[in-house]
């Protein structure tokens, strides 16, 4: 496993032209995104004094920002990267749900698949931050609104029907599962299509058995396989076990400052548009090839919130337009290297990615 960026540059330069072509085609991809839709609120004010009522700060309100979070961040990233996106999910009968739908519509996202759940609130995370004069703003408290109850069966059936109807109209299906109740067994049964479904789930990956690609981070991968991933041998073993567990074609383990590792089934055919694999092993009827991709940005990391959603979005669009798994992973890595330079959930664009790639190649 190498994290030496200079060692990776020859591969990047050899694939530069093809990667740029993939980025140029992002706007041709049509995606159905299903997820736990969350609204992130950021309420900011200036600290005036300590309250006489209790030992708490009094803030003079300044502004509120509202951004897509959770599964909604994956949806928003897909659209900002240029994809034609349909979204399926649930929001409450509340102002937060209206705000989230308005953000989506302004980004050109088809919201016909967002159903209103009058029994449960829109999942909302409100971060309250304050600052004194000429000082940095700091988060003071976070207030979460959500329900632990599953949606009514009627809503589950409506959502499942919508998903099934839309499958033939899209190139890929993304399941962004944050555990907030949208991706029930009924929804998953409709959403998992071999060769078409990409899954970003925190737990119970086997529920999505047969999907094309899974993108767990390192802790999620360790939880799924039941052991620590601490060296090249356990990393390869985890890739093999995850492919067996999920019956997927591809597994991408994102590993933070260690980069990411892609594992792919090979049935006797050479995988096109990919460099020589980092390692290969036999697994019964098929072989597994893996590639290690180092981080493209280790120094300007301000906030990794939502970076996984960005990886999923960029990989999905790349696969939709014919990229190999390796090309898709490189583009996902590139997109993440841009958004971690910003605070909070953030997005990037295909044009920004092209400029970043050209800069890297020139080094």
C-alpha positions, -999 to +999 in steps of 0.1 A: +000+000+000+015+033-010+004+068+000+033+084-019+015+108-042+045+111-065+044+074-072+009+077-084+014+106-108+026+084-138-007+065-136-027+097-134-008+113-163-013+082-185-051+083-178-055+121-179-071+124-213-096+096-206-105+111-172-111+145-187-134+128-213-154+112-185-158+145-167-171+161-200-198+134-201-211+137-166-241+157-178-253+127-198-258+105-167-293+099-154-296+088-118-323+079-093-311+088-058-329+072-028-320+084+006-326+096+041-331+133+033-317+156+060-317+194+062-286+209+078-292+242+095-265+266+107-278+293+130-252+320+139-252+349+163-229+372+182-224+366+219-238+396+239-236+385+275-244+357+300-281+353+308-294+362+342-318+333+340-292+306+337-254+302+331-259+303+293-248+326+265-272+350+249-267+353+212-278+382+190-292+364+159-273+371+126-283+345+100-293+310+092-280+288+064-298+257+052-280+230+032-288+194+022-274+169+046-273+131+051-287+114+020-298+147+006-261+157+003-255+128-020-285+139-041-272+175-042-237+164-051-250+144-081-268+174-094-239+199-088-216+175-107-239+177-137-260+146-135-297+145-143-312+135-110-345+121-097-348+119-059-369+095-039-374+099-002-396+114+026-399+147+043-422+159+070-451+183+066-430+212+079-410+242+068-378+222+068-392+198+042-403+227+021-369+243+024-352+210+013-375+206-017-369+242-027-331+237-026-334+206-048-357+223-073-334+253-076-306+227-085-328+212-113-335+180-093-368+161-101-386+160-067-417+140-078-405+111-058-403+130-025-434+120-004-448+139+025-448+120+058-473+138+080-465+116+110-427+122+111-406+154+109-381+162+082-348+150+097-331+183+107-298+190+124-296+226+137-261+237+147-261+269+168-228+288+167-217+320+183-188+344+182-175+374+201-163+405+183-132+398+162-132+361+172-138+329+153-173+314+152-176+282+172-204+257+175-222+257+209-249+231+206-267+209+180-304+202+180-317+172+161-352+166+149-361+131+138-384+101+145-373+066+154-405+052+140-407+036+105-429+053+079-465+040+076-468+009+054-488+029+028-459+054+024-434+025+021-455+010-007-459+043-025-421+049-024-414+014-035-438+017-065-422+050-075-387+035-074-398+005-095-414+028-121-382+049-124-356+021-127-359+017-165-355+055-170-321+059-154-285+047-158-279+041-121-296+039-087-279+053-056-290+042-021-278+066+006-288+049+038-282+069+070-305+047+091-334+071+093-361+048+079-365+056+042-347+025+030-370-002+043-369-037+030-396-028+005-376+001-008-344-020-010-362-048-028-373-023-055-339-004-057-313-032-060-307-040-096-276-060-106-252-039-125-270-006-117-272+000-080-246+018-059-249+016-021-236+039+006-249+023+038-235+025+074-246-009+086-263-041+074-247-041+040-260-076+032-295-061+030-284-048-004-270-081-017-264-081-054-258-044-059-230-032-083-209-012-058-206-006-021-186+023-006-180+017+031-155+038+050-129+020+071-149+017+104-180+006+084-159-020+066-144-033+099-179-035+115-192-055+085-163-080+085-159-082+122-122-076+125-097-047+124-081-037+091-046-029+101-022-041+073-022-051+036-032-086+044-062-078+065-072-051+039-072-077+011-090-101+033-117-075+040-121-068+004-126-105-003-150-109+026-171-079+016-174-091-020-187-124-006-210-108+019-226-084-005-223-104-038-212-071-053-191-065-084-170-038-067-162-026-032-145+007-024-131+012+011-124+048+018-096+051+044-093+087+052-057+100+052-046+066+038-066+071+006-089+044-007-088+008-020-110-006-047-117-044-050-133-059-081-143-093-093-125-105-124-139-134-144-110-142-167-112-109-186-089-080-184-104-049-168-100-021-194-089+015-187-072+005-155-035+002-145-020-030-132-036-039-099-019-034-066-026-071-058-046-101-071-060-131-053-081-161-062-115-165-046-131-197-058-148-192-092-134-157-097-103-136-090-101-103-071-080-074-082-074-044-060-060-010-065-048+014-038-053+051-045-035+076-023-051+108-010-049+137-034-051+163-006-036+158+029-026+193+038-057+215+031-083+195+049-107+217+069-138+195+072-144+159+060-182+162+066-201+147+036-169+138+017-182+103+014-213+115-003-191+134-028-171+102-036-203+082-042-217+110-065-186+113-086-181+075-089-218+070-099-217+096-127-183+082-139-197+046-140-228+059-159-206+073-187-185+042-192-156+046-167-138+016-153-140+011-115-105+024-112-113+056-132-144+061-112-125+057-079-099+082-090-125+108-099-143+102-066-110+107-048-104+139-068-139+153-060-134+146-023-100+163-023-118+195-033-148+195-009-127+188+022-111+223+017-145+238+027-163+238+060-196+219+064-212+198+037-200+210+004-201+202-034-179+206-064-184+207-101-170+188-131-153+220-143-136+224-109-125+188-110-110+193-145-090+223-133-078+204-102-068+174-123-048+197-147-031+213-118-021+179-104-008+166-137+014+197-141+032+191-108 
